[in-house]
Amino acid sequence: MINIRTDQWRSQLRFLKLTLDRMNASSGVMNISDARIPGKNEVHVSTVVAPASIDKKLEAVYNSSPVISFLWKAEGEWPVEYVSGNITQLGYSTDDFLSGKLLYGDIVHPDDLDRIHLEVRKHSEKKNTSYFSLNYRILTKSNEVRWVTERSFIKRDENGNITHFQGIIIDNTELEKTEKELLETGKKYQIIFERSPVGILYFDENGIITHCNKSCSDIIGAPVKKIVGFSVLSSLNDENLKEAIDVVFLGNAGYYEGGYISSISGKRIMVRASFTPVMDDDGSLLGGIGILEDISTNKEDKELLALNEMRLEALLKLYQMQDYPMSEISEYAIQKAAELTNSTTGYLEFLNEDENVLETYHWPVAAEDVLMSSEEPFVHPVKSTGFWGEAIRERKPVIVNTQYDSDSVDDIYPGKKERMVRHITVPVFENEQIVAVASVANKSKDYDESDVRQLTLLMEGMWKLVQYKNTSEVLYEALRMRRMLESIMSSSPAIVFLWKPEQDWPVEFVSENIEQFGYTVADFITGKIIYGDIIHPSDLGRVRNEVERAAREGFSDFSHEYRILTRSGEVRWVDERTMLHYDGAGMVDYMQGIIVDITERKQANNFMRIECDLDNVLGETGGLEETFEKLLDFTLEGKAIDSGIMYVVDELTGEFDAISYRGLSESFVTSLAHFGPNTLLARLFTTGFPVYKYFSEINMMMPAVDLDHEGLQAMAFIPVKFNDNLVAAIILGSHTELEIPANSRNLAETIANQVGIIISRMKKDSGMQKSKNNMNSLLDALDEIVFIMDMEGQVLHINETLVQSLNYTPRDLEMKDFLMLYPDDWEDDVLSTLDEIMAGKLSTCDIPLVSKEGILVPVKSKFTIGDWGGQDVLISISYPIKEPGK
């Protein structure tokens, strides 16, 4: 039986000592048999009496120990009968457990709890097991996750029933983290080893190959399992290669390049190999690494490169022959096809499907050729074509590497008699349709797939030229468009960049028109400024992410919009169009692109957005002053305009009254806040056209008013009319520019037009707005969920019941897609149901709504078409469906 004294800390020390002693006694594997009393299954802890000084030292050591002792009951979530004081390391106190407030299972990570139950049950059911060890996660009082190792004894009563578990837990979080990192690192190096394009092998200090990758296996021509175990010291036959390996065992690097016959596979290859010793920290040899490259294909690669260059030169020549007769183009094409494939003769046949005939050109054209002086091809039916037409029938390239005796060669091209030793024929396709057939013959050795490739690529290029030549109207239009584009680009504001794919994009090239933003070419080329320095700080992170994603996903080009800062600090919007160039390893080595200033377009788009917002504001408040405030704010976004006043004109008296103003002093506004119809200012508006003046001119026209203190440079006077009646007026000013620029004038005049429309609408719809407000109140009083959307599916209004039931606010849904109110995977059902409703086949549906938190709300919905403020809308009324039993 457990002898636990009331002196708690002494008991803790004895408990810990007993547990640790048993672990140490078995070198990490606990064996409690040595501590049992003969004939008993109980663990006895004898009383230890220690001097006070020793007890205090032991207590200090114990409290700083990472080992926490426990005595658990073998039931449920393991109630705790004892826990050592250093449980405070996890934020808990001993009382938290001994009082029953916490069970041990309460601090085990929820994802590990079921596994712990299973493992404890598994060990407990083994009658000959008295000890077990577990790894799992626990939660500290602050909810931090910690990994622990538990080592526990199983305590049984006299009948062999488990009553308690006695053990310790040790925090090994850092060890788990380190092991995980090492595992991940090992995986990365394994991937590099396996996927390397070069052969890699490793041999030990005895010269036995222990590892090799797939590339090494391919080069040697033997499976990996045959290579592993091979001795490079005793079994390698090639003396030159062996010498390069022998020096590794002397601690030096070895190198070999040349022919090699594999001792394993017997394969003969040209190889480049380098060998490097692997040394231990004490300088002893652990083995060596070999890197192998197959260079036997170098000669073939050079020949292929020469063929590709010849083909490209032929295509360039064909492009330059676009004004030549068709006969010369065809004969040149087939001549180059024969040269590319080392053939002595060839044919090029165009398929005329309408007449089911082939129009054939031949090379070489002999002096006695009966058609030598004619530009017309030899025409013959497809059905009479022999082996040359096999590619048409098969719809794929045909290679014949045997002698072919033909007495009907004249049927192909008159005047030609020759024996065909070997030949190859390829079809040329356009949109799955065969348009031509190219044939070459009498190569000195067999034709292969390389010949097919060269012939196909050449003829595809030739056919594009034929199309180009035969479509003169397309050619003319293309040339016209090209000239037009060149003209546009010559005066284009587009700025060309060449960026390095490094942090924030250092610039290798920039066109001189970068000066439009106040910078010079030298600013970027010298590295004084990198491109990221001029991107607006609020957009820089987004731009970085977009460029990284494009490179990561292998985009060839992409575009995005963001803001930049000019040298003077002005914010400008740009549209960037960029092309990514990749190196042989698939990494981006440079980026080429252009940026175009789109600030004015952005302002126009912003205006459309503001106009929409104003309509919504008017629908809610009907405030003319608020409308003028918003319009004036937007007007000041125009370049150079920094101040202004908006007036409303009394239709009866013709008097002007200021409603809102920006960027001007109180005294200036007071001087111009009100004026009558017969004043000089009024006459500036009654002309019916915008008037733009230097401020000095205006100041001279009004000597009675002192306006010099305001510091204005330019002013604009813009009348606001509707149905030819003056309804409002706008005064705009600039403190920095001598005149209002054209783009700002356009913006201001556009806004003036909106002001007239808005004022007229407000007058016309005042009664309608009241009716609409009354309708809103009525809808809010309903218990049903109601939303109103336009015929394009944008939400115009929701009632209070929807707000309370689905937790959306009007701002969440205003002008948003109504499908937000339905589950994502029900979109097709919603749209098909609406189609049937619009067609009159249905009037209700049972598709659930979804709350802002994603909770489904069962409803029965009815849809009807109605009128909302003068526009056709679709109204949805939904009745909640109560679930059975609720």
Order of alpha helices (4+ residues) and beta strands (2+ residues): alpha-alpha-beta-beta-alpha-alpha-alpha-beta-beta-beta-alpha-beta-beta-alpha-alpha-alpha-beta-beta-beta-alpha-alpha-beta-beta-beta-alpha-beta-beta-beta-alpha-alpha-beta-beta-alpha-alpha-beta-beta-beta-alpha-alpha-beta-beta-alpha-beta-alpha-beta-alpha-beta-beta-alpha-beta-beta-alpha-alpha-alpha-beta-beta-beta-beta-beta
